[in-house]
């Protein structure tokens, strides 16, 4: 199989996940809102290294998932890893904090519009941030594969690679499809139907304009809500060596260089929820948006991921829509 099978702009999610899922995409104290301009003068890579260093020595622990209602406005609460006086710096360090946190359980959703209908792909599993390995069970909508039901797709996430089982489209049930994510137009930020949580956090290293919207209490901790935009190319330059090639590919594959996001960070600086909105150009030449949501909880939960041996990798042709 070659990644050229995943060549359609605006269909990238459909081709990779279901071979025809969508015919085409259609049309603690928070600083004051808008803070973060000082970070513009700092080189992205230097800012990322400084953020990583700042994380060293912080205590890790588990807490409940973000999502409770009732946010307070900016300025409420105290300081802490999740309440840096500089929202931009808080975003820059989220990937490093996840690595120090070890692992977590993960829930994902990817939403897009197709023919006036909202289509959502959901996933759940776990991720080992130190080893940069994850496992997800991705579930398609009932009619996404042209049938009432479709077997969940098992995905293994690794640096530079995506492995999929139950891929369908002529792939034997006991074989895995392996994709080089550095050759995908989006670096696999949405291709597989779920965004790699560490790559999503690394993408925040390119954050430029960030404001703190408010905070909420959940699971006995304060979770702060940040909103802003991040630059994909800038993030690629600042990303870790293992993630950089995929983000560099993504910097060339989207309709817009910036990604809007809403991030929810706990008192330890850990991402609890991240919403990102990616823009594609569909086959009609229109800009279409794919919304990715990641929820992290159960930090420290053991996550075991074993990549398949070469004999279990499918080397034949993978059917694409219309073939």
Secondary structure as UniProt FT lines:
FT   HELIX           3..6
FT   TURN            9..10
FT   HELIX           12..18
FT   TURN            33..34
FT   HELIX           37..41
FT   HELIX           44..55
FT   TURN            56..57
FT   STRAND          72..73
FT   TURN            74..75
FT   HELIX           81..83
FT   HELIX           87..92
FT   HELIX           94..101
FT   STRAND          103..114
FT   TURN            115..116
FT   STRAND          117..128
FT   TURN            129..132
FT   STRAND          133..139
FT   TURN            142..145
FT   STRAND          153..158
FT   TURN            159..160
FT   STRAND          161..165
FT   TURN            169..170
FT   TURN            173..174
FT   STRAND          176..180
FT   HELIX           181..183
FT   TURN            185..188
FT   TURN            191..192
FT   HELIX           197..203
FT   HELIX           204..206
FT   STRAND          207..218
FT   TURN            219..220
FT   STRAND          221..231
FT   HELIX           232..238
FT   HELIX           241..253
FT   STRAND          258..265
FT   TURN            267..268
FT   STRAND          271..281
FT   TURN            283..284
FT   STRAND          287..297
FT   TURN            299..300
FT   HELIX           310..312
FT   TURN            321..322
//
